[in-house]
Amino acid sequence: MKDLKRLVRALPDSPGVYMWKGVDGEVLYVGKAKSLRRRVASYLRPQGRDRKTSDLMALARDLDTILTRSEREALLLEATLIRKHRPRFNIALKDDRRHAWIRVDMTAPVPSFQVTRDVTRDGARYFGPYGSTRRVERIMDTVRRTMPVATCASPESVRRPCLDHHLGRCAAPCVGKISHEEYRRLAEQMCMYLDGRTDELIRVLRQMMTGAAARMDYEAAAVLRDRIADIEAMTRHQRVYNPEGPDRDVLGIAREGDVAVVELLMFRHGRLLGTDSFPIASGPDVADADILTAFVEQFYFTVPRVPSEIVLPTPVPQMDEMSAWLAHEVGHEVRLLAADNDTLHDLVDMASTNARHALGRWLLLHDGKAAAVHAGVRALREALALHRAPVHIEGFDIADIHGTDATGSCVVFRNGEPDPSSYRMFRVRTVSGPDDYAMMREVVLRRYRGLLTRGGQLPDLVLVDGGLGQLGAAMDALQVLGLDYLPVAALAKKHETVFTADRRDGIVLPEGSPALRLLQHIRDEAHRFARRYHHKLRAQRVAGSVLEMVPGIGPRRRAALFRAFGSVDGVRRASLEELASVDGMTLPVARRLREWLDAEESSQSPS
């Protein structure tokens, strides 16, 4: 940490990109900053850290920085580095597939319409994105029956008509079956169709048809008439929203667990031309605005074509700045905005509905192990106003009788379900006498001191059985360890009231609500586990006091007998041979023990 602090003090007060790295050089997180010094320094202050930042800094061992001339350049570099390194702490597109586009270079001698996944700002025109190459190939196959444009890579080098020409899907400009001038008009018509300008296209075709008929070129007029009919048939079922409105993309979002899907609806000249889905890796605590910001930065700043309007389901930070940066990149005005009227709200709702369907498909086909977030976990996040969904909850309880044989339990729930393999029990060591608050403090302190030492995963919520006293004891223990940012709640049995640091007046959850049922389940499980350990210790103490009276049975042999038979009753039921087989026992000692136990049992039997 001292080395990191020296690195930070040496950073300039200028824009750039920073990369936190782990012990083996793994890039853990990539970020951008208007001021590298101020932004990176904030990571070294434990106060106010969220869970994600705390987990990141627990692993960070090195820092790399790259200076840029502006914050916009930092954003572009950040998006490139995220795609390259796929850091675990960044919000990032979950699949690395490149989406399909239709590319045409209208400056080429013979413009050819090609399906591609490699997109650059090379002066060519791009139409898309489309979710898959198969989908766009089906579109092209249908449209080329009406507008037979070339799709080959190098049409100028072709020497004879290809199969597509014989099938009526290419006008064969390569071998002069159509003049270059006529073919260029055909290519422009295809661009108008792919761009959604079908009303304008039909007007142009009608004018051409009228002109051909006036020249008595009835064959050409008939071809144009049929082309108009085909285009009208293909667009008949396309819903028109606002032909006078701007070209726009509308985004919707759906989430489940650690996966989110952003759905893109592509409207051009008022028509819905296509949709695409983008799964994104995030955490359940990440805000929708942060996911949408990451999507805009990683998608729109890398594609060759951006509409003049991008409609978001919720406002995001720096909307005006990102609009200006995008406009600078693509050379025309771009406006990011949140839905602010009924029409846009309806479109966002449509996008979000599609996102939910796409999310279900993604979880089924790609991420079958991803569990849906438990209803109680979702409800608890809202009820306690937690920053993140409490997928990992740890519950504590104390069991004792007037301070004797005091025990503490820690039970672990993951996504609303118990994880018994992670349970831990504690024998209270430092507290004598009945002091539940001090006992709770000791158990919580020991639990998380151990987790920090071993590098274990910290919970999203700590739950203690009790009221304000137990809450204060747990918070005090966490503060000692520098973990005071962890959310803590206490559930008091009387009236089932929930207390937190922010709500010391108490929260009464509706009876039977998913949030309350989950808290009760955790509290009851912690109570059961603590009582079980308490009874075990008490039985061992009582049994140990009995065996202390047997000649030849010292502490080591007593411990071995308890390990072998579990209790004094188990020792009583054991045969002479079983007693002699215990580690450290001999046959003479086993015989004395057997005789002593038989005599004790006879003396306690009623006469």
DRENZALUM-623322 format. One line per 8 residues: for each residue x, y, z of C-alpha. Coordinates in steps of 0.02 Angstrom, whole numbers, plus 32768, in hexadecimal, padded with zeros to 4 digits. Layout:
N
X,Y,Z; ...
REM end
This chain:
607
8000,8000,8000; 8091,8075,8022; 80D3,8056,7F72; 8026,8078,7F29; 801A,811B,7F89; 80C1,8152,7F43; 8086,8127,7E93; 7FE7,818D,7EAB
8043,8226,7EEE; 80AB,8226,7E50; 8015,8226,7DDB; 7FEC,82C4,7D79; 7F4C,8327,7D89; 7F19,82FE,7CD6; 7EA4,8286,7C7A; 7ED1,81D3,7C58
7EAF,811B,7C76; 7EE5,80B5,7D0D; 7EF1,7FF9,7D22; 7EF4,7FA2,7DCB; 7F56,7EFF,7DC2; 7F62,7E67,7E32; 7FF9,7E0D,7E77; 8015,7DAB,7DD6
7FFD,7E42,7D64; 7F47,7E1A,7D3D; 7EE5,7EB6,7D0D; 7E5C,7EC1,7D91; 7E09,7F65,7D60; 7E18,7FE9,7CD9; 7DD8,8098,7CFA; 7DDE,8146,7CAE
7DF4,81EB,7D06; 7DEF,82A4,7CE5; 7E77,82B4,7D6A; 7EDE,8216,7D84; 7F26,8251,7E29; 7E80,827B,7E7B; 7E22,81E4,7E36; 7EA4,8161,7E62
7EC4,81AD,7F0E; 7E0D,818D,7F3A; 7E2E,80D1,7F31; 7EAC,80DC,7FBF; 7E2F,8127,803A; 7DD1,809A,8095; 7D48,8112,80CD; 7CAF,810C,805D
7CE9,807A,7FF3; 7C63,800A,7FAC; 7C73,7F4D,7FB0; 7CB6,7F40,7EFE; 7D40,7FBF,7F1D; 7D71,7F6C,7FC1; 7D7E,7EC2,7F6C; 7DE4,7F10,7EDF
7E60,7F66,7F52; 7E76,7EC7,7FB9; 7EC1,7E79,7F1B; 7F16,7F10,7ECB; 7FD5,7F0C,7ECF; 8007,7F7D,7E3F; 7FCB,8010,7DD8; 7FE5,803F,7D22
7FAF,80E5,7CD7; 7FA6,812C,7C27; 7F97,81E7,7C0C; 7F1E,822A,7B88; 7EFF,82D6,7B40; 7E48,82DA,7B75; 7DC3,8280,7BD7; 7D74,8249,7B32
7E16,81F4,7AFD; 7E1F,81A2,7BA9; 7D70,815B,7B8E; 7D9F,8113,7AE4; 7E3E,80C5,7B29; 7DE1,807F,7BC0; 7D63,8027,7B4E; 7DF1,7FDC,7AE7
7E4D,7F9C,7B81; 7DAF,7F52,7BCD; 7D91,7EEE,7B2D; 7E46,7EB7,7B2C; 7E5D,7E83,7BE2; 7DA9,7E5F,7C1A; 7DD0,7E91,7CCF; 7D69,7E39,7D53
7D36,7EDA,7DAE; 7CF9,7F37,7D13; 7C47,7F34,7CD0; 7C61,7EE8,7C24; 7C07,7E98,7B93; 7BF9,7DE3,7BC8; 7C12,7D92,7B1E; 7C9D,7DC8,7AAA
7C3E,7DA8,7A09; 7C46,7E31,7988; 7B9E,7E5F,7941; 7B75,7E51,7889; 7B6B,7EE9,7816; 7B4C,7F06,775D; 7BDA,7F6A,7710; 7BDD,7FC2,7668
7C60,8038,7623; 7C01,80AC,75AE; 7CA5,80F6,756D; 7CDA,804E,7523; 7CC5,8032,7466; 7C47,7FA8,748C; 7BFB,7FBE,753A; 7BE5,7F13,758C
7B78,7EF0,7625; 7BD7,7E7D,769A; 7BAA,7E32,7742; 7C39,7E52,77BB; 7C67,7E52,7873; 7D01,7EBD,785A; 7CCC,7F73,7866; 7D3A,800C,7859
7D1E,80C2,7831; 7D64,80AF,7781; 7CEA,811D,7721; 7C7A,808D,76ED; 7BC2,8086,771C; 7B8C,8009,77A1; 7ADC,7FCD,77C8; 7AB7,7F74,786B
7ADE,7F2D,78E5; 7A88,7E88,78CB; 7A89,7E00,794F; 7ACF,7D78,78DF; 7B16,7D5E,7832; 7A8F,7CDE,780D; 7A08,7D5F,782C; 7A57,7DE3,77BD
7A79,7D63,7734; 79C0,7D35,7734; 7995,7DEE,7724; 7A0E,7E04,7694; 79CF,7D67,763D; 791C,7DAB,7641; 7945,7E5E,7610; 79BB,7E2F,7582
792B,7DD8,7528; 78E5,7E88,7513; 7987,7EED,750A; 7A0C,7E77,74C3; 7AAC,7EC8,7504; 7B57,7E75,7509; 7B9B,7E27,75A9; 7C42,7DE2,756E
7CE5,7E20,75B8; 7D35,7E5E,7515; 7CAF,7E73,748E; 7D27,7ED1,741C; 7D94,7E35,740B; 7D06,7DBF,73DA; 7D0C,7D84,7324; 7C67,7D26,7310
7BBB,7D2B,7360; 7BAE,7CCE,7405; 7B23,7C5D,7446; 7ACD,7CF1,749C; 7AB1,7D42,73F1; 7A60,7CA3,73AD; 79F0,7C9E,7448; 79B9,7D52,742C
7A10,7D97,74C7; 7A9C,7DFA,7473; 7A93,7E6E,73DC; 7B46,7E39,73AB; 7B95,7EE7,7398; 7C3C,7E8D,7396; 7C22,7E4D,72E4; 7BBB,7EDE,72A0
7B0C,7E93,72B1; 7ADB,7F3C,72FA; 7B2F,7FE3,72DF; 7B94,802C,736D; 7B1E,80C1,7372; 7A83,8054,7382; 7AD8,7FE3,7401; 7B09,8079,746D
7A52,80B1,746F; 7A23,8000,74A5; 7AA7,8005,7530; 7A61,80AD,756C; 79B3,8061,7572; 79F6,7FD1,75DB; 7A46,804E,7653; 79A1,80AA,7663
7947,8008,768C; 79C9,7FD0,770D; 79C2,807D,775A; 7905,8072,7772; 78E1,80FC,76F3; 785E,8091,769D; 77DF,811D,7683; 7862,8185,762C
789C,80EE,75C9; 77ED,80C8,758A; 77D7,817F,7554; 787A,8176,74F2; 7848,80D1,74A1; 779C,8114,7471; 77EE,81AA,741C; 7864,8134,73BF
77D2,80C5,738C; 776F,815B,734C; 7807,8196,72E9; 7822,80E9,729C; 776C,80DE,726A; 7774,818D,721C; 7809,8152,71B4; 77A2,80B9,7187
7824,804A,71DA; 779B,7FDA,721D; 780F,7F4C,724A; 7873,7FBC,72C0; 77D0,8005,7305; 7790,7F56,732B; 7832,7F2A,7388; 7821,7FC9,73F0
7767,7FA6,7410; 7791,7EF8,7451; 781F,7F3E,74BC; 77A7,7FBB,750C; 772A,7F31,7531; 77B1,7EC3,757F; 77F2,7F50,75EE; 7742,7F7B,7627
7723,7EC4,7651; 77C6,7EB7,76B4; 77A1,7F54,7719; 76E6,7F3B,772F; 76F8,7EF0,77DD; 777B,7F6C,781A; 7730,7FDD,789D; 774A,8096,787C
7760,8101,7918; 7792,81AF,78DF; 77CE,81C2,782B; 77FF,8277,784E; 7862,824B,78EB; 791F,8233,78F6; 7979,818F,78DC; 7985,8146,7989
79B9,80AF,79ED; 794F,8083,7A84; 799E,8020,7B12; 794B,7FB0,7B92; 7997,7F4C,7C20; 7970,7EAC,7C80; 79D5,7E5E,7D0E; 79E5,7DBB,7D6D
7A71,7D96,7DE7; 7B19,7DC6,7D9D; 7ADA,7DD5,7CEA; 7A84,7E67,7C96; 7A45,7E74,7BE4; 7A39,7F18,7B86; 79BF,7F0F,7AF4; 79D4,7F85,7A60
7940,7FB3,79F2; 7979,8007,7951; 7900,8088,7908; 7929,80DA,7864; 78B4,8158,7814; 782C,8124,788D; 7836,8069,7865; 7874,7FE0,78D8
78FC,7F91,786E; 7947,7F16,78E9; 7975,7EE5,7999; 7A10,7EA1,79EE; 7A3A,7E61,7A9C; 7AD9,7E80,7B00; 7AF9,7E17,7B9D; 7B64,7E73,7C1B
7BC4,7E31,7CB1; 7B9E,7E97,7D4C; 7B74,7E7E,7E03; 7AC7,7E84,7E52; 7AFA,7F23,7EAF; 7B29,7F84,7E12; 7AAE,800E,7DE4; 7A53,8009,7D3D
7A9E,80B2,7D12; 7B4F,806C,7D25; 7B27,7FD7,7CB4; 7ADD,8049,7C2F; 7B72,80BF,7C3A; 7BEA,802D,7C20; 7B83,7FF0,7B8C; 7B82,809B,7B37
7C3D,80AF,7B4F; 7C6B,8000,7B15; 7BF1,7FF3,7A83; 7BCA,809C,7A35; 7C7C,80DD,7A3C; 7CB9,8047,79D7; 7C36,8034,794E; 7C3C,808C,78A4
7B8B,80D1,78A8; 7B2C,8126,7935; 7A7A,816D,7929; 7A56,8221,7956; 79F3,81EC,79F2; 7A0F,8164,7A75; 797F,814E,7AEF; 79A8,8106,7B9B
7932,80BB,7C1C; 7983,8124,7CA6; 79F7,81BB,7CAB; 7AB2,8197,7CB3; 7B43,8203,7CEF; 7B96,8278,7C72; 7B0D,8267,7BEF; 7B35,8311,7BA3
7BF0,82EF,7BA0; 7BDB,8244,7B50; 7B64,828E,7ACF; 7BE9,830D,7A9F; 7C73,828A,7A9B; 7C0C,8217,7A2C; 7BE3,82A6,79B7; 7C9C,82CB,79A8
7CBF,8214,797D; 7C39,81FD,78F8; 7C32,82AB,78AE; 7B7B,82D4,78CE; 7B0F,8307,7960; 7AE8,827B,79DC; 7A73,828D,7A6F; 7A6A,8218,7B05
79C7,822E,7B65; 7959,81D4,7BE2; 78A6,81AC,7BAF; 7843,8249,7BD8; 7799,8233,7B83; 7715,81AC,7B6B; 7753,8178,7ABF; 7806,815F,7AF8
77CD,8108,7B98; 7768,808E,7B2D; 7800,806A,7AC0; 7870,8050,7B58; 77EE,7FD9,7BA1; 77F0,7F78,7AFD; 78AF,7F6F,7B02; 78AE,7F35,7BB8
782D,7EAE,7B92; 789E,7E6E,7B07; 7932,7E78,7B7E; 78D8,7E07,7BFB; 78BA,7D85,7B74; 796E,7D90,7B3B; 79AC,7D80,7BEF; 7947,7CE1,7C06
7993,7C97,7B69; 7A42,7CC9,7B9D; 7A34,7C7A,7C4A; 79EC,7BDC,7C00; 7A6A,7BC6,7B72; 7B09,7C16,7BB2; 7B04,7C24,7C6F; 7A9E,7B92,7CAE
7AEF,7B99,7D5A; 7ABC,7C4D,7D76; 7A36,7C4C,7DFA; 79AC,7CCB,7DFF; 79BA,7D43,7E90; 7950,7D05,7F21; 78B0,7D69,7F3B; 78DE,7D88,7FF1
7989,7DCB,7FBF; 793B,7E46,7F44; 78B8,7E7C,7FC3; 793B,7E8F,804C; 79A5,7F01,7FE2; 7911,7F74,7FCA; 78D2,7F69,807D; 797B,7F94,80CB
79AE,800E,803F; 7A4E,7FAC,8021; 7ACA,7FE0,7F9B; 7AD6,7F2D,7F59; 7A66,7E94,7F5F; 7A96,7E2F,7FFB; 7ABB,7D8E,7F9E; 7B38,7D5A,8025
7AF3,7D70,80D6; 7B43,7D36,8179; 7ADA,7D23,8217; 7B17,7D1F,82CD; 7ACC,7CE4,8371; 7B0A,7CC3,8422; 7AD6,7C31,8492; 7B00,7C23,854D
7AB2,7C02,85F7; 7AE3,7C8B,8670; 7B88,7CA0,8615; 7BBD,7BE9,861E; 7BF0,7B83,8584; 7BD1,7C1E,851A; 7BD6,7C00,845E; 7BBE,7C67,83C2
7B87,7C32,8316; 7BA0,7C78,8267; 7B2E,7C34,81E1; 7B44,7C5F,8129; 7AB8,7C77,80AA; 7ADC,7C87,7FF1; 7A51,7CC8,7F81; 79D0,7CA9,8009
7A03,7BF4,802C; 7A6C,7BAE,80BC; 7B1E,7B76,8097; 7B42,7AFF,8129; 7BF3,7AD9,80EE; 7C20,7B8F,8113; 7BD4,7B93,81C3; 7C4C,7BB9,8252
7C3B,7BA3,830F; 7C99,7C01,8396; 7CB8,7BDD,844D; 7CB6,7C84,84A9; 7D62,7C9D,84F8; 7D73,7D4F,853A; 7CCD,7D6D,8590; 7CA1,7D29,863C
7BF2,7D3B,867E; 7B51,7D65,8621; 7B7E,7DF2,85A8; 7B2B,7DD0,8500; 7B6B,7E72,84B3; 7C21,7E4D,84DA; 7C0B,7D9A,849D; 7BC1,7DD5,83F9
7C50,7E50,83E2; 7CD1,7DC6,83FF; 7C81,7D4C,8385; 7C6B,7DCC,82F9; 7D1D,7E0C,8314; 7D67,7D5C,830B; 7D01,7D2D,8272; 7D38,7DBF,8206
7DE9,7DC9,8249; 7DF9,7D15,820D; 7DAA,7D3D,8164; 7E20,7DCF,8149; 7EB7,7D64,8177; 7E83,7CD8,8100; 7E4A,7D4E,8076; 7D98,7D0A,807D
7CFE,7D59,802E; 7CA8,7DDD,8097; 7BE9,7DDB,80A1; 7B6F,7E57,8056; 7B10,7E60,80FB; 7B34,7E31,81B0; 7A9A,7DFF,8216; 7A9D,7DED,82D4
7A16,7DA7,8344; 79DF,7E2F,83BC; 79BD,7EE8,83C6; 7A1F,7F8A,83CC; 7A9D,7F45,844A; 7ACF,7EB3,83DC; 7AD0,7F25,8344; 7B49,7F9D,839A
7BBA,7F0D,83D2; 7BC7,7EC9,8320; 7BE7,7F75,82D6; 7C6F,7F97,8358; 7CC7,7EF4,832A; 7CC2,7F1E,8270; 7D04,7FCD,8290; 7D9B,7F85,82EA
7DC4,7F22,824C; 7DA5,7FB3,81D3; 7D07,7F5E,8192; 7C8C,7FDF,81CE; 7C4B,7FF2,811B; 7BFA,7F45,8124; 7B3C,7F53,813C; 7B00,7F0E,81E4
7A4F,7EE9,821C; 7A04,7EA4,82BD; 7961,7E44,82C8; 790B,7E52,8371; 7894,7DC5,839E; 7817,7E3B,83EF; 77A9,7E7E,8362; 782C,7E3D,82E4
7875,7EEB,82D3; 790F,7F09,8267; 7992,7F86,82A0; 7A1E,7FCD,8235; 7A9F,8057,8249; 7A2F,80CD,81E6; 798A,8094,8233; 79A3,8087,82EE
78EA,80AA,8303; 78CB,8001,82B5; 787C,7FBE,8215; 77E1,7F52,8221; 77D4,7EE7,8185; 772A,7EA7,814C; 7701,7E00,819A; 7721,7D75,811E
7786,7DE3,80A9; 7818,7D8E,804D; 7896,7E01,80A3; 7856,7DD9,8152; 784A,7D1E,812F; 78FF,7D1C,80F6; 793B,7D7A,8191; 78D9,7D04,8202
7921,7C6C,81AA; 79D3,7CAC,81C4; 79B1,7CDD,827A; 7962,7C35,82A3; 79EE,7BD4,824E; 7A73,7C36,82AF; 7A13,7C15,8350; 7A05,7B5B,832E
7ABD,7B4B,8303; 7AF6,7BAD,839C; 7A87,7B46,8411; 7AC7,7AA3,83C8; 7B7B,7AD2,83E9; 7B4E,7B13,8496; 7AFC,7A6D,84C6; 7B92,7A0E,8481
7C0D,7A73,84EC; 7B9E,7A61,8585; 7B92,79A5,856D; 7C4E,7999,8557; 7C6B,79FE,85F5; 7BF5,7991,865B; 7C3C,78F3,8610; 7CED,7931,8628
7CCD,7950,86E1; 7C91,789B,86F2; 7D27,7850,869A; 7DA0,78BC,86FE; 7D78,784B,8792; 7DB3,77AB,8739; 7E63,7775,876C; 7EDC,7776,86D8
7E6E,77E4,8667; 7EC7,7888,8649; 7E9C,7918,85D2; 7EE4,78C5,8537; 7E88,7821,8552; 7DE6,787D,857A; 7DF5,78E0,84D7; 7E18,783F,8476
7D81,77E8,84C3; 7D10,787B,8494; 7D53,787A,83E3; 7D30,77C0,83D5; 7C85,77B6,8429; 7C41,7868,8427; 7C00,7870,84DA; 7C09,781F,8585
7B71,77B5,8557; 7BD0,7778,84BF; 7C63,774A,852F; 7BEC,76EB,85A5; 7BA4,7687,8513; 7C50,7656,84CF; 7C91,75A6,84EB; 7D36,7580,8540
7D87,755A,8497; 7D47,75FF,844C; 7D8A,7661,84E1; 7E34,760D,84D4; 7E3F,7635,8419; 7E35,76F3,8436; 7ED6,7750,8414; 7F3C,775E,84B5
7ED8,76DB,8514; 7F1D,7632,8552; 7EBE,7595,8582; 7EDE,75AA,863E; 7EA5,7660,863B; 7E0D,7632,85D2; 7DE2,75AA,864F; 7DED,7624,86E2
7D80,769F,8683; 7D01,7619,865A; 7CF9,75E0,8711; 7CEA,7693,874F; 7C5D,76BD,86D7; 7C00,761C,8702; 7C11,7641,87BB; 7BD5,76F5,87A3
7B3E,76BB,8740; 7B13,763A,87C7; 7B1F,76BC,884F; 7AA5,772E,87F2; 7A26,76A5,87D0; 798D,76A4,8843; 7994,761C,88C8
REM end
